[in-house]
Amino acid sequence: MKHRKVKGARIIVIRKNKVLLLQRQKDGKEYFVLPGGTIEPGETPEETMIREAMEEVSLRIIKFRLVAELDDEFHHGHYYLAEEYSGEPRLGNGPEREKQSPENNYKLEWVSLKKLSELVFYPKKMKSIIMELKK
């Protein structure tokens, strides 16, 4: 049986050698991901990334560039670096806030680029790409 790949777009926000991540605790597992989500019908990857950045972390992305496009068995992801944005990161009023529960919660965290390699982070392939980005 062939799986249908989920297409998504995520934003990389780096400030003072730290990257903005969503810390997830779900089904007893803890891991980190970049803000972003699934491309909606009729949306471009860029539009998805801009919408998700506002929904998840309350940032308005002004200038960005594509830094990676990755494929795995289940996902096809577009990864953008925020070169300019406005706002101060805080958990948005989107679905993440509504889904908060002891079994499934989200928390924003600035993580040192040096510490990124130690985290359980998805997708794993993005760790080295992010650590090489300089701001």
RACOR-V733366 format. One line per field, one symbol per residue. ss: DSSP state (H for helix, E for strand, C for the rest). phi: phi as a letter, one per 40 degrees, with the letter a starting at -180 (. if undefined). burial: 1 if it has 9 or more other ideal C-beta (glycine too) atoms within 8 Angstrom, else 0. A space follows every 50 residues. Layout:
ss: ???
phi: ???
burial: ???
This chain:
ss: CCCCCEEEEEEECEECCEEEEEEEEECCEEEEECEEEECCCCCCHHHHHH HHHHHHHCCEEEEEEEEEEEECCCEEEEEEEEEEEECCCCCCCCHHHHCC ECCEEEEEEEEECCCHHHCCEECCCHHHHHHHCCC
phi: .cccccbaabbbbbafgbbcbccbbafgbbabacciacccdgccdcccdc ccccccbfbccbbaacbabbbbdbbbbbbbcccaabhbdadcccdccccd adcabbacacbddccdccccbbcdccdccccccbb
burial: 00001011111111000111111100000011111110100010110111 11111111111001001101000011111111001000101101011000 00001101111010010010101011101110100
